[in-house]
Amino acid sequence: MIRIAVVGVNNIGKIHCRYYKQHPDTELVAVCDLMEDRAREAAHTYGVKAYTDLRRLLELEQIDAVCVATGGEEKASHHYEPVMLAIEAGKDVLVEKPISNNIEEARAMVKAASERGVRFGCNLNHRFTPAAAKGKEWIERNMLGAPLFINMRLTIDNKADFTEWFHMRALHPHSIDVMRYFFGDVKRVQSFMTKAPGRKTWSTASVNLEFVSGAVGHLTGSYDMSMLHPIEWCEAAGTEGRFVIENVYENATYYPHRSSDKIVMSNSIMRGMQGFNDTFGNRIDRFIEQIKQQAAPGEIEGSGAEALAAQEIIEAAIRSHQSGGQVVEVPGTE
């Protein structure tokens, strides 16, 4: 049984608590939050101990893994301290996305996890769907051929307007990670952004990407769209075929170039995903499975290193927009 503590028990943290409480291979042992009332409420709900000091929790409880679901500025500024404390204690860590809104802190976390030899994952949950797995399978079976282009659209209605870069840093770790999951590292980016009337954040963005493989891609992202319609669409194409994934998990369709036939995988209402929150369960299931299998830290899917790679691309896109749309190299891929 894998013993887990959850740090940060607001809305997302409660989702994590529920899954760890229900999972057959995990025991939710404790929760921690700087707000004592919030920690006590979650502890009462899930029948565990409450702490306001993670150091104290790690001293007193036998813990195998720590889930960090804190928030902060751009949904990430509070991640650094609890992640580093857990890593220093030798615990496996799953952190909410984005890994950090501060690229130096993100780099430091990944470096520390590597040096300490702990498993470090990030909740990049959009990749943990049957549709994404099918797309990956088609690529690995060479059904796309040589990669040519990938287009991604991720748009939701979020009126939050906290900072200039809130939209880019808080939302697009998901979209960039899915693009990297299929096509690998990104070498260069170019971006243009706009603000909807009255907004502080650059709430709609257009980002061009050049992959290390030579393939090209495009991301359209927005915090200005209705949630009544599909939020995500992904199209990946190569010399032999292309596939389209609709709305994160609803359908995956493969179109071979030399045949009028196509392959369609649809989400079943009986045995498939019941809603978007199932992506959390899928991601948690895989992290727990890899811990059980004693996977090497470098084998963790949706790892902190992959979250950092996505964040490096986002920061490069921000610099591109700040420069008036100049092409910007992504660190580590020059």
C-alpha positions as CSV (number, residue, x, y, z in Angstrom):
1,M,0.0,0.0,0.0
2,I,1.4,3.4,-1.0
3,R,1.0,6.0,1.7
4,I,0.2,9.5,0.5
5,A,-0.2,13.0,1.8
6,V,-1.9,15.8,-0.1
7,V,-0.6,19.4,0.3
8,G,-3.1,22.1,-0.7
9,V,-6.7,21.0,-0.2
10,N,-8.7,23.6,-2.0
11,N,-10.8,22.5,-5.1
12,I,-8.1,20.5,-7.0
13,G,-6.6,19.1,-3.9
14,K,-9.9,17.7,-2.9
15,I,-10.2,15.9,-6.2
16,H,-6.8,14.3,-5.5
17,C,-7.8,13.4,-2.0
18,R,-10.9,11.6,-3.2
19,Y,-9.0,9.5,-5.8
20,Y,-6.3,8.5,-3.3
21,K,-9.0,7.6,-0.8
22,Q,-10.7,5.4,-3.3
23,H,-7.7,3.9,-5.0
24,P,-7.1,0.2,-4.0
25,D,-3.3,0.7,-3.9
26,T,-3.1,3.9,-1.9
27,E,-3.8,5.0,1.6
28,L,-4.4,8.7,2.1
29,V,-2.6,9.4,5.4
30,A,-2.7,13.1,5.9
31,V,-3.5,16.5,4.4
32,C,-1.6,19.8,4.8
33,D,-2.7,23.3,4.1
34,L,-1.5,26.7,5.4
35,M,-5.1,27.5,6.1
36,E,-5.9,25.5,9.3
37,D,-9.7,25.5,8.7
38,R,-9.3,24.1,5.2
39,A,-6.9,21.4,6.4
40,R,-9.2,20.4,9.3
41,E,-12.2,20.3,7.0
42,A,-10.4,18.0,4.5
43,A,-9.1,15.8,7.3
44,H,-12.6,15.4,8.6
45,T,-14.0,14.6,5.2
46,Y,-11.5,11.9,4.4
47,G,-10.8,10.6,7.9
48,V,-7.1,11.5,8.0
49,K,-4.8,13.7,10.0
50,A,-4.5,17.5,9.4
51,Y,-1.3,19.5,9.3
52,T,-0.4,23.1,8.5
53,D,3.4,22.5,8.4
54,L,4.7,20.0,5.8
55,R,8.0,19.6,7.7
56,R,6.1,18.4,10.7
57,L,4.0,16.1,8.6
58,L,7.1,14.5,7.1
59,E,8.7,14.1,10.5
60,L,5.7,12.4,12.1
61,E,4.0,10.3,9.3
62,Q,5.3,7.4,7.3
63,I,4.8,8.7,3.8
64,D,5.8,7.2,0.4
65,A,4.6,10.0,-1.9
66,V,3.4,13.6,-1.7
67,C,0.8,15.2,-3.9
68,V,1.3,19.0,-4.2
69,A,-1.9,20.7,-5.2
70,T,-1.2,24.2,-4.0
71,G,-2.0,27.2,-6.1
72,G,-0.7,30.8,-5.9
73,E,0.0,33.3,-8.6
74,E,-0.7,31.9,-12.1
75,K,-1.9,28.7,-10.3
76,A,1.7,27.7,-9.5
77,S,3.8,30.1,-7.3
78,H,3.2,28.1,-4.2
79,H,4.5,24.8,-5.6
80,Y,8.2,25.3,-5.1
81,E,8.6,25.0,-1.3
82,P,6.5,21.9,-0.7
83,V,7.9,20.1,-3.7
84,M,11.4,20.8,-2.6
85,L,10.7,19.7,1.0
86,A,9.2,16.4,-0.2
87,I,12.1,15.8,-2.6
88,E,14.7,16.5,0.1
89,A,12.8,14.0,2.3
90,G,13.2,11.4,-0.5
91,K,9.5,11.1,-1.3
92,D,8.0,10.6,-4.7
93,V,6.1,13.7,-5.8
94,L,3.2,14.5,-8.1
95,V,2.7,18.2,-8.6
96,E,-0.2,20.0,-10.1
97,K,0.3,21.9,-13.4
98,P,1.9,24.2,-14.2
99,I,5.0,23.0,-12.5
100,S,5.8,26.6,-11.7
101,N,5.2,30.1,-13.0
102,N,8.9,30.8,-12.3
103,I,11.1,29.0,-14.8
104,E,14.2,29.1,-12.5
105,E,12.2,27.4,-9.7
106,A,10.9,24.8,-12.2
107,R,14.4,24.0,-13.3
108,A,15.5,23.7,-9.7
109,M,12.8,21.3,-8.8
110,V,13.6,19.0,-11.7
111,K,17.3,19.2,-10.9
112,A,16.7,18.3,-7.3
113,A,14.5,15.4,-8.1
114,S,17.1,14.0,-10.5
115,E,19.9,14.4,-8.0
116,R,17.8,12.8,-5.1
117,G,16.6,10.0,-7.4
118,V,12.9,10.4,-6.6
119,R,10.0,10.0,-9.0
120,F,8.7,13.4,-10.0
121,G,5.4,13.6,-11.9
122,C,3.2,16.5,-13.0
123,N,-0.6,16.4,-13.5
124,L,-0.4,16.8,-17.3
125,N,-3.8,15.0,-17.4
126,H,-4.8,15.8,-21.0
127,R,-2.3,13.2,-22.3
128,F,-3.8,10.5,-20.1
129,T,-6.8,9.5,-22.2
130,P,-7.5,6.5,-24.4
131,A,-7.7,8.9,-27.4
132,A,-4.2,10.2,-26.7
133,A,-2.9,6.7,-26.2
134,K,-4.4,5.6,-29.5
135,G,-2.7,8.6,-31.3
136,K,0.6,7.7,-29.7
137,E,0.1,4.1,-30.8
138,W,-0.6,5.1,-34.4
139,I,2.6,7.2,-34.4
140,E,4.7,4.3,-32.9
141,R,3.3,1.9,-35.6
142,N,4.5,4.4,-38.2
143,M,1.0,5.0,-39.5
144,L,1.7,8.7,-39.8
145,G,5.0,8.2,-41.4
146,A,7.5,11.0,-41.2
147,P,6.0,13.8,-39.0
148,L,4.9,16.9,-40.9
149,F,2.6,19.1,-38.8
150,I,0.5,19.2,-35.7
151,N,-2.3,21.7,-34.9
152,M,-3.7,22.2,-31.4
153,R,-6.6,24.3,-30.2
154,L,-7.4,24.7,-26.5
155,T,-10.0,27.3,-25.6
156,I,-12.1,27.7,-22.4
157,D,-14.0,30.5,-20.7
158,N,-12.0,31.8,-17.8
159,K,-12.7,35.4,-16.7
160,A,-9.8,35.4,-14.2
161,D,-7.5,38.2,-15.1
162,F,-4.8,38.1,-12.4
163,T,-1.6,38.8,-14.4
164,E,-0.5,39.6,-17.9
165,W,0.7,36.0,-18.6
166,F,-2.0,34.2,-16.6
167,H,-3.6,32.6,-19.7
168,M,-0.3,31.3,-21.1
169,R,1.2,30.0,-17.9
170,A,-1.9,28.5,-16.3
171,L,-3.6,26.9,-19.3
172,H,-1.1,25.9,-21.9
173,P,1.1,23.4,-20.1
174,H,-1.7,21.1,-21.2
175,S,-1.7,21.9,-24.9
176,I,2.1,22.2,-25.3
177,D,2.5,18.9,-23.4
178,V,0.1,17.1,-25.8
179,M,2.0,18.5,-28.8
180,R,5.3,17.3,-27.3
181,Y,3.8,13.9,-26.4
182,F,3.1,13.3,-30.1
183,F,6.0,15.1,-31.8
184,G,8.8,15.5,-29.3
185,D,11.0,18.5,-28.5
186,V,10.3,22.0,-29.8
187,K,13.3,24.0,-31.2
188,R,11.9,27.4,-32.0
189,V,8.7,29.4,-31.4
190,Q,7.0,32.5,-32.7
191,S,3.9,34.0,-31.1
192,F,1.3,36.7,-31.4
193,M,-1.2,37.5,-28.7
194,T,-4.2,39.7,-28.1
195,K,-6.4,40.9,-25.2
196,A,-10.2,40.7,-25.3
197,P,-11.8,44.0,-24.5
198,G,-11.2,45.1,-20.9
199,R,-8.7,42.3,-20.1
200,K,-5.4,42.5,-18.4
201,T,-4.1,39.1,-19.4
202,W,-3.1,38.3,-23.0
203,S,-6.2,36.1,-23.2
204,T,-5.9,34.8,-26.8
205,A,-2.7,33.5,-28.4
206,S,-1.4,32.2,-31.7
207,V,1.9,30.3,-31.4
208,N,4.0,28.8,-34.2
209,L,6.3,25.9,-33.4
210,E,9.3,24.2,-35.1
211,F,10.1,20.8,-33.7
212,V,13.6,19.3,-33.5
213,S,12.4,16.7,-36.0
214,G,11.7,19.4,-38.6
215,A,8.0,19.1,-38.2
216,V,6.0,22.3,-37.7
217,G,3.0,23.1,-35.5
218,H,0.5,25.7,-34.4
219,L,-1.3,26.4,-31.2
220,T,-4.4,28.6,-30.9
221,G,-5.3,29.2,-27.2
222,S,-7.9,31.4,-25.6
223,Y,-9.6,32.2,-22.3
224,D,-12.4,34.0,-24.1
225,M,-14.4,31.1,-25.5
226,S,-17.7,29.4,-24.4
227,M,-17.5,26.1,-22.5
228,L,-20.7,25.0,-24.2
229,H,-18.7,23.7,-27.2
230,P,-15.6,21.4,-27.5
231,I,-12.6,22.9,-25.7
232,E,-9.8,21.0,-27.4
233,W,-8.9,19.8,-30.9
234,C,-5.7,18.2,-32.0
235,E,-4.6,17.2,-35.6
236,A,-1.3,15.4,-36.2
237,A,-0.1,14.6,-39.7
238,G,2.7,12.9,-41.5
239,T,3.7,11.4,-44.9
240,E,1.5,8.4,-44.5
241,G,-1.6,9.6,-42.7
242,R,-3.1,11.9,-40.1
243,F,-5.3,11.7,-37.0
244,V,-7.7,14.0,-35.2
245,I,-8.6,13.9,-31.5
246,E,-11.8,15.7,-30.6
247,N,-12.5,17.3,-27.3
248,V,-9.6,15.7,-25.2
249,Y,-11.1,12.2,-25.2
250,E,-14.4,12.0,-27.2
251,N,-13.1,10.6,-30.5
252,A,-9.8,9.7,-32.3
253,T,-9.9,9.3,-36.0
254,Y,-7.1,8.1,-38.3
255,Y,-7.1,9.0,-42.0
256,P,-4.6,7.1,-44.2
257,H,-3.4,9.1,-47.2
258,R,-3.8,6.2,-49.7
259,S,-7.2,4.9,-48.7
260,S,-10.7,6.2,-48.3
261,D,-11.1,4.0,-45.3
262,K,-10.6,5.5,-41.8
263,I,-10.3,4.2,-38.2
264,V,-12.5,5.8,-35.6
265,M,-12.2,5.2,-31.8
266,S,-15.2,6.7,-29.9
267,N,-15.5,7.1,-26.1
268,S,-18.2,4.7,-24.9
269,I,-20.8,6.0,-22.5
270,M,-21.0,2.6,-20.9
271,R,-17.3,1.7,-20.4
272,G,-15.4,4.8,-21.4
273,M,-14.6,8.1,-19.6
274,Q,-17.6,9.6,-17.9
275,G,-16.4,13.2,-17.9
276,F,-13.3,15.4,-17.8
277,N,-12.5,14.7,-14.2
278,D,-11.7,11.1,-15.2
279,T,-8.5,12.5,-16.7
280,F,-7.4,13.1,-13.1
281,G,-8.1,9.5,-12.2
282,N,-6.3,8.2,-15.3
283,R,-3.2,10.3,-14.5
284,I,-3.2,9.3,-10.8
285,D,-3.7,5.6,-11.7
286,R,-0.6,5.7,-14.0
287,F,1.6,7.5,-11.4
288,I,0.6,4.9,-8.7
289,E,1.1,2.1,-11.2
290,Q,4.6,3.3,-12.0
291,I,5.5,3.6,-8.3
292,K,4.2,0.1,-7.7
293,Q,6.3,-1.1,-10.6
294,Q,9.4,0.6,-9.1
295,A,9.9,2.5,-12.4
296,A,13.1,4.4,-12.6
297,P,12.6,8.2,-12.1
298,G,13.5,8.8,-15.7
299,E,10.7,6.5,-16.9
300,I,7.9,8.5,-15.2
301,E,5.2,9.5,-17.8
302,G,4.1,13.1,-17.6
303,S,7.2,13.8,-15.6
304,G,8.4,17.0,-14.0
305,A,11.1,17.1,-16.7
306,E,8.3,17.0,-19.4
307,A,6.4,19.7,-17.5
308,L,9.5,21.8,-17.4
309,A,10.0,21.3,-21.2
310,A,6.5,22.6,-21.8
311,Q,7.1,25.6,-19.5
312,E,10.3,26.5,-21.4
313,I,8.3,26.6,-24.6
314,I,5.7,28.9,-23.0
315,E,8.3,31.2,-21.7
316,A,9.9,31.3,-25.2
317,A,6.5,32.2,-26.6
318,I,6.1,35.0,-24.1
319,R,9.5,36.4,-25.1
320,S,8.5,36.1,-28.8
321,H,5.4,38.2,-28.2
322,Q,7.3,40.7,-26.1
323,S,9.8,41.1,-29.0
324,G,7.0,41.8,-31.5
325,G,6.8,38.3,-32.9
326,Q,10.5,37.4,-33.4
327,V,11.4,33.8,-33.6
328,V,12.9,32.6,-30.2
329,E,15.0,29.5,-29.6
330,V,13.8,27.1,-26.8
331,P,16.5,26.6,-24.2
332,G,18.1,23.1,-24.3
333,T,17.4,22.5,-28.0
334,E,19.8,24.9,-29.7
